[in-house]
Amino acid sequence: MAEFTMELSDEQKEVRDWLHGFAAEVIRPAAAEWDEREETPWPVIQEAAKVGIYSLDFYAQQFFDPTGLGIPMAMEELFWGDAGIALSIVGTGLAAVGVLANGTEEQIGTWIPQMYGDVNDVKVAAFCSSEPDAGSDVASMRTRAVYDEAKDEWVLSGTKTWATNGGIASVHVVVAVVDPELGSKGHASFIVPPGTPGLSQGQKFKKHGIRASHTAEVVLEDVRVPGSCLLGGKDKLDERLARARERAKSGSERLKNAAMATFEASRPAVGAMAVGTARAAYEEALEYAKTRTQFGRPIIDNQGVAFQLADMRTQIDAARLLVWRASWMATTGKKFESAEGSMSKLFASETAKKVTAQAIQILGGNGYTREYPVERMHRDAAIYTIFEGTSEIQRLVIARALSGLPIR
Ligand SMILES: Cc1cc2nc3c(=O)[nH]c(=O)nc-3n(C[C@H](O)[C@H](O)[C@H](O)COP(=O)(O)OP(=O)(O)OC[C@H]3O[C@@H](n4cnc5c(N)ncnc54)[C@H](O)[C@@H]3O)c2cc1C
């Protein structure tokens, strides 16, 4: 019988402690500055590259942890340090995963190293899917990719929005429509190599939180990329489109909104980010409650404060367990029959919003100022219920999985 354990291995503990050290010594002390500057923290990314945290090797090692806990542990520790800086460090990974998931070995070998650059010249990458009229409704995407057979080139045109690292990236991974009849089944992903003419940054957004992470529109005006930039290659795309057309004809598959469920396996990673932010705020609140004195005793002596902390910690632990379950399921190939990935992201992100608000309350007036980090953590936490599928979309995915019905 398989052994059940919730004990981390010595190796996992070692990695976790190493990451925690980097988060505590390098990320957290820089957090307030980069939040105010609202700029990509290049020197911190470079530090992460120097110690080996900003590299494909590092993520690959965590990804291949057979328990599935490598990635969530890494995310929790880095985002415990600071969400904006951590997203600047792991944002490239989102684009890299796009290439790993769909690219050929040659594409992986060519483009992923360019996404990270090297220690002396670090680069970032962007994953561009969302559009002004296609957020939750991915199937409404309009950016077109048209094949120019004579030149063996693809021509991309359209406007992407909300792209993390958009416009400042070396490599952009762009999702575009190759067959508008097929909804999200007619989408394909393309590499746009560094310096390609026609790609430009549109508006850079001024955000509520995670302000160290760059978020911008990406405008594509007749961007020509070689045929080899289609991820997976043309033969594979043609086969996939033919299959989708067959199914569309026979009506055997609902095409619209199919992409909503495709992130099931990656959502626990976002849940883990939320756990990191929630835990950071909870720890600040616990410490403050033990040291702040009112009415002649520490405020934690009041049940009204202590019980809040008890609830905060209980919810954080519950969120982590959901995240770990989903990550373990993804790694061990279990089927997400009840949308367990979405459950973990939904619960962890809502927990982060709630817990960071409670932390502000426990710190009183100080919690409301930028002298203390919980105000920033609360602003940062609001992103988790929005990106990688909003809380409403997670509920939709869960409800559909549970009922087997096309709940709308
Ligand atoms: C900081 C940041 C970084 C991002 N990074 C990236 C990135 O790197 N790459 C990328 O491609 N995208 C990125 N995104 C985009 C992100 O994934 C989208 O913002 C998200 O999917 C929601 O889309 P939307 O903003 O268009 O909201 P909308 O889809 O317009 O939703 C608005 C509201 O309506 C609700 N709603 C919509 N449909 C339904 C429904 N059927 N039932 C119930 N409620 C519904 C939503 O839940 C939400 O509350 C980022 C966004 C932000 C803010």
Ligand as a Chemical Component Dictionary entry (heavy atoms), coordinates in Angstrom:
data_LIG
# 
_chem_comp.id                   LIG 
_chem_comp.type                 NON-POLYMER 
_chem_comp.pdbx_formal_charge   0 
_chem_comp.three_letter_code    LIG 
# 
loop_
_chem_comp_atom.comp_id 
_chem_comp_atom.atom_id 
_chem_comp_atom.alt_atom_id 
_chem_comp_atom.type_symbol 
_chem_comp_atom.charge 
_chem_comp_atom.model_Cartn_x 
_chem_comp_atom.model_Cartn_y 
_chem_comp_atom.model_Cartn_z 
_chem_comp_atom.pdbx_ordinal 
LIG C1  C1  C 0 -2.073  42.641 -13.190 1  
LIG C2  C2  C 0 -2.585  41.735 -14.243 2  
LIG C3  C3  C 0 -1.724  40.896 -14.920 3  
LIG C4  C4  C 0 -2.187  40.073 -15.944 4  
LIG N1  N1  N 0 -1.286  39.316 -16.630 5  
LIG C5  C5  C 0 -1.715  38.691 -17.772 6  
LIG C6  C6  C 0 -0.771  38.076 -18.653 7  
LIG O1  O1  O 0 0.450   38.043 -18.386 8  
LIG N2  N2  N 0 -1.230  37.552 -19.817 9  
LIG C7  C7  C 0 -2.551  37.550 -20.145 10 
LIG O2  O2  O 0 -2.884  37.051 -21.204 11 
LIG N3  N3  N 0 -3.469  38.098 -19.317 12 
LIG C8  C8  C 0 -3.082  38.683 -18.143 13 
LIG N4  N4  N 0 -3.997  39.284 -17.327 14 
LIG C9  C9  C 0 -5.413  39.290 -17.709 15 
LIG C10 C10 C 0 -6.330  38.538 -16.770 16 
LIG O3  O3  O 0 -6.190  37.166 -16.921 17 
LIG C11 C11 C 0 -7.761  39.058 -17.030 18 
LIG O4  O4  O 0 -7.840  40.351 -16.460 19 
LIG C12 C12 C 0 -8.801  38.162 -16.440 20 
LIG O5  O5  O 0 -8.879  36.966 -17.168 21 
LIG C13 C13 C 0 -10.206 38.818 -16.443 22 
LIG O6  O6  O 0 -10.531 39.357 -17.681 23 
LIG P1  P1  P 0 -11.105 40.867 -17.770 24 
LIG O7  O7  O 0 -10.171 41.729 -16.991 25 
LIG O8  O8  O 0 -11.335 41.178 -19.177 26 
LIG O9  O9  O 0 -12.471 40.830 -16.968 27 
LIG P2  P2  P 0 -13.908 40.427 -17.550 28 
LIG O10 O10 O 0 -13.811 39.107 -18.213 29 
LIG O11 O11 O 0 -14.468 41.560 -18.323 30 
LIG O12 O12 O 0 -14.752 40.270 -16.206 31 
LIG C14 C14 C 0 -15.316 41.371 -15.504 32 
LIG C15 C15 C 0 -16.166 40.821 -14.361 33 
LIG O13 O13 O 0 -17.234 40.012 -14.912 34 
LIG C16 C16 C 0 -17.214 38.737 -14.342 35 
LIG N5  N5  N 0 -17.656 37.746 -15.330 36 
LIG C17 C17 C 0 -17.262 37.624 -16.645 37 
LIG N6  N6  N 0 -17.863 36.572 -17.213 38 
LIG C18 C18 C 0 -18.632 36.002 -16.263 39 
LIG C19 C19 C 0 -19.495 34.866 -16.224 40 
LIG N7  N7  N 0 -19.668 34.093 -17.300 41 
LIG N8  N8  N 0 -20.143 34.581 -15.054 42 
LIG C20 C20 C 0 -19.959 35.349 -13.960 43 
LIG N9  N9  N 0 -19.154 36.428 -13.927 44 
LIG C21 C21 C 0 -18.505 36.741 -15.066 45 
LIG C22 C22 C 0 -15.760 38.507 -13.955 46 
LIG O14 O14 O 0 -15.653 37.503 -12.982 47 
LIG C23 C23 C 0 -15.369 39.885 -13.439 48 
LIG O15 O15 O 0 -15.805 40.025 -12.107 49 
LIG C24 C24 C 0 -3.558  40.075 -16.252 50 
LIG C25 C25 C 0 -4.433  40.912 -15.564 51 
LIG C26 C26 C 0 -3.966  41.744 -14.586 52 
LIG C27 C27 C 0 -4.932  42.674 -13.903 53 
# 
loop_
_chem_comp_bond.comp_id 
_chem_comp_bond.atom_id_1 
_chem_comp_bond.atom_id_2 
_chem_comp_bond.value_order 
_chem_comp_bond.pdbx_ordinal 
LIG C1  C2  SING 1  
LIG C2  C3  SING 2  
LIG C2  C26 DOUB 3  
LIG C3  C4  DOUB 4  
LIG C4  N1  SING 5  
LIG C4  C24 SING 6  
LIG N1  C5  DOUB 7  
LIG C5  C6  SING 8  
LIG C5  C8  SING 9  
LIG C6  O1  DOUB 10 
LIG C6  N2  SING 11 
LIG N2  C7  SING 12 
LIG C7  O2  DOUB 13 
LIG C7  N3  SING 14 
LIG N3  C8  DOUB 15 
LIG C8  N4  SING 16 
LIG N4  C9  SING 17 
LIG N4  C24 SING 18 
LIG C9  C10 SING 19 
LIG C10 O3  SING 20 
LIG C10 C11 SING 21 
LIG C11 O4  SING 22 
LIG C11 C12 SING 23 
LIG C12 O5  SING 24 
LIG C12 C13 SING 25 
LIG C13 O6  SING 26 
LIG O6  P1  SING 27 
LIG P1  O7  DOUB 28 
LIG P1  O8  SING 29 
LIG P1  O9  SING 30 
LIG O9  P2  SING 31 
LIG P2  O10 DOUB 32 
LIG P2  O11 SING 33 
LIG P2  O12 SING 34 
LIG O12 C14 SING 35 
LIG C14 C15 SING 36 
LIG C15 O13 SING 37 
LIG C15 C23 SING 38 
LIG O13 C16 SING 39 
LIG C16 N5  SING 40 
LIG C16 C22 SING 41 
LIG N5  C17 SING 42 
LIG N5  C21 SING 43 
LIG C17 N6  DOUB 44 
LIG N6  C18 SING 45 
LIG C18 C19 SING 46 
LIG C18 C21 DOUB 47 
LIG C19 N7  SING 48 
LIG C19 N8  DOUB 49 
LIG N8  C20 SING 50 
LIG C20 N9  DOUB 51 
LIG N9  C21 SING 52 
LIG C22 O14 SING 53 
LIG C22 C23 SING 54 
LIG C23 O15 SING 55 
LIG C24 C25 DOUB 56 
LIG C25 C26 SING 57 
LIG C26 C27 SING 58 
# 
